[in-house]
Amino acid sequence: MLRLIYRLYQVYLFIARPLTFGVRVMMIRGGEVLLVRQTYLDGWFIPGGRIERGETLEQAARREAREEVGAELKTISLVGVYSNLKELKSDHNVLFFCDDFTLNGGHDHEIAEVRFFPLGSLPEGLWPGHRQRLFEYRRAQELKQAALYPRVGEW
């Protein structure tokens, strides 16, 4: 059923071409990143979703982390703002980083699986923009950069 709803949403996007805004949270612990597999779309993703009316970016990031993976985030930091203009989209995502979080083991019905993956062994099916952001993070760690600097670019 969720796949059908998602397909109908794609038709809507094709016709209306709305602006969409979302958040993602790169949660990393011990050299591993927490990823999700959704019920309505194939592949692995950095957890996140849409920003609701009246929410700040930070509130949306914290809510999505709680809903999608059952995470309570402590300190989060801005990584960057990325756009996806492919397939007639005008989709914009704000990416946050968190390495201080707790998991309660719950997740919502849209998530089929939640799993940690070593940064050096990311799963097949990880969406390209998500893979690129994780590559950039790993590269910054190898270069011993103290922080991820806010960036803008293509998702």
C-alpha positions as CSV (number, residue, x, y, z in Angstrom):
1,M,0.0,0.0,0.0
2,L,2.8,2.5,0.9
3,R,4.5,1.8,-2.5
4,L,1.2,2.7,-4.3
5,I,0.9,5.9,-2.3
6,Y,4.5,6.7,-3.1
7,R,3.9,6.2,-6.8
8,L,0.9,8.5,-6.7
9,Y,3.1,11.0,-5.0
10,Q,5.5,10.8,-7.8
11,V,2.7,11.6,-10.3
12,Y,1.7,14.6,-8.2
13,L,5.4,15.8,-8.2
14,F,5.4,15.4,-12.0
15,I,2.3,17.5,-12.4
16,A,2.7,20.1,-9.6
17,R,6.5,20.3,-9.3
18,P,6.4,21.7,-5.8
19,L,9.3,22.8,-3.7
20,T,10.1,20.2,-1.0
21,F,12.3,20.7,2.1
22,G,13.6,18.0,4.3
23,V,16.2,17.2,6.9
24,R,18.6,14.2,7.3
25,V,20.7,13.3,10.3
26,M,24.0,11.5,9.8
27,M,24.3,9.5,13.1
28,I,27.8,8.0,13.5
29,R,29.1,6.0,16.4
30,G,32.4,4.0,16.6
31,G,33.2,4.3,12.9
32,E,29.7,3.1,11.9
33,V,26.8,5.0,10.5
34,L,23.1,4.3,11.2
35,L,21.1,3.8,8.0
36,V,17.4,2.9,7.3
37,R,15.6,0.9,4.7
38,Q,12.1,2.2,3.9
39,T,9.0,0.1,3.3
40,Y,7.9,2.1,0.2
41,L,11.3,2.7,-1.6
42,D,14.2,0.4,-2.3
43,G,17.6,1.2,-1.0
44,W,19.3,2.5,2.1
45,F,19.1,6.1,3.4
46,I,20.5,8.4,6.0
47,P,17.5,8.9,8.4
48,G,15.3,11.9,7.8
49,G,12.2,13.4,6.2
50,R,10.1,16.4,5.6
51,I,9.9,19.6,7.7
52,E,6.5,20.2,9.1
53,R,4.8,23.6,9.2
54,G,5.8,25.5,12.3
55,E,9.0,23.4,12.9
56,T,12.5,24.7,13.0
57,L,15.2,22.7,11.1
58,E,16.6,21.4,14.4
59,Q,13.1,20.4,15.6
60,A,12.5,18.5,12.4
61,A,15.8,16.7,12.6
62,R,15.2,15.6,16.1
63,R,11.6,14.5,15.4
64,E,12.7,12.5,12.3
65,A,15.5,10.8,14.2
66,R,13.0,9.9,16.9
67,E,10.3,8.6,14.5
68,E,12.6,6.8,12.0
69,V,15.1,5.1,14.3
70,G,14.0,5.8,17.9
71,A,16.9,8.1,18.5
72,E,17.2,10.9,21.1
73,L,19.8,13.3,19.8
74,K,22.1,15.3,22.1
75,T,24.2,17.9,20.3
76,I,23.8,18.2,16.5
77,S,25.7,20.3,14.0
78,L,24.9,21.5,10.5
79,V,26.8,19.7,7.7
80,G,25.2,21.4,4.7
81,V,22.3,22.2,2.5
82,Y,21.9,20.1,-0.7
83,S,19.5,20.2,-3.6
84,N,18.1,17.6,-6.0
85,L,16.8,19.0,-9.2
86,K,16.7,15.7,-11.1
87,E,13.5,14.1,-12.4
88,L,11.7,17.4,-12.4
89,K,12.2,17.7,-8.6
90,S,13.0,20.8,-6.6
91,D,14.0,18.9,-3.5
92,H,16.2,20.5,-0.8
93,N,17.7,18.8,2.2
94,V,19.5,20.1,5.3
95,L,22.0,17.6,6.6
96,F,22.9,17.4,10.3
97,F,25.6,15.4,12.1
98,C,25.3,13.7,15.5
99,D,27.6,11.4,17.3
100,D,26.0,11.7,20.7
101,F,22.6,9.9,20.7
102,T,20.7,7.1,22.4
103,L,18.5,4.5,20.7
104,N,15.3,3.1,22.3
105,G,14.8,0.4,19.7
106,G,11.6,1.7,18.1
107,H,10.8,3.0,14.7
108,D,7.7,3.9,12.7
109,H,5.8,1.9,10.1
110,E,7.6,3.5,7.2
111,I,10.9,1.9,8.2
112,A,11.6,-1.8,7.3
113,E,15.0,-2.0,8.8
114,V,17.5,0.1,10.9
115,R,21.2,-1.0,10.9
116,F,24.7,0.3,11.6
117,F,27.2,-0.1,8.8
118,P,31.0,0.5,9.0
119,L,31.9,3.7,7.1
120,G,34.4,1.6,5.1
121,S,31.8,-1.0,4.1
122,L,28.6,0.8,3.1
123,P,25.7,-1.3,1.8
124,E,24.7,-1.9,-1.8
125,G,21.7,0.2,-2.6
126,L,22.7,3.2,-0.6
127,W,21.4,6.2,-2.5
128,P,24.2,8.1,-4.3
129,G,23.7,11.4,-2.6
130,H,23.8,9.7,0.8
131,R,26.9,7.7,-0.2
132,Q,28.6,11.0,-1.3
133,R,27.9,12.7,2.0
134,L,29.3,9.8,3.9
135,F,32.4,9.7,1.7
136,E,32.9,13.4,2.4
137,Y,32.6,12.8,6.1
138,R,35.1,9.9,6.0
139,R,37.5,11.9,3.9
140,A,37.4,14.8,6.4
141,Q,38.2,12.3,9.2
142,E,41.1,10.9,7.3
143,L,42.5,14.4,6.8
144,K,41.9,15.0,10.5
145,Q,39.7,18.0,9.9
146,A,38.2,19.0,13.2
147,A,34.7,19.6,11.9
148,L,32.5,19.2,8.9
149,Y,32.1,22.7,7.5
150,P,28.6,23.7,6.2
151,R,28.5,23.1,2.5
152,V,26.0,23.6,-0.3
153,G,25.7,21.3,-3.3
154,E,23.8,18.7,-5.2
155,W,22.1,15.8,-3.3
